[in-house]
Amino acid sequence: MRHQLLNDGEHALERLDDAFENFEVSQAALSDSIRKVLDGPLGEPATALGFFLSLAVWMAFDQTQSDGLRSITSEELNSTELLVALDEKIRADETGEIIETDEVISMEQPSLVEFVREHISTTLDTQTEYVDPEELKEIYSMLLIEMLALSYAVQAPPDQFLQETEVLA
């Protein structure tokens, strides 16, 4: 998928536009939530990165789980956001060695979290004077929620049961 997005030359923008339209139709609640974050008071580098990465995350799920990926409702997305916020609060209140919320999500979606971290790190390294690290933290949180919500939206085929709560993209 990375090569499709980054190495498609002339057709890359067309492919991204088509993918974003499909994302808006198939995951309306999720795309609305992401749009609210990206329409917020963010600088251009953070907005562009958030757009690209949110689309890349969805495309990973769509390409690997398209037959079993159901649409996320607003209530499910809200529940996922509350779950992540509660988990972060509990972990922040813990003393001693703890695993951060993003590390837990990384255990379930290692490739996607690595892809996101790599692009955020590159943006920080190359756009230092143009990007606010706090904006990238907001984008990162948005993407973690997207990954978790999409993981929960994967359904088992009718004749099988999923062995895990979340499915890898």
Beta strands, then each sheet from edge to edge (+ up, - down):
end
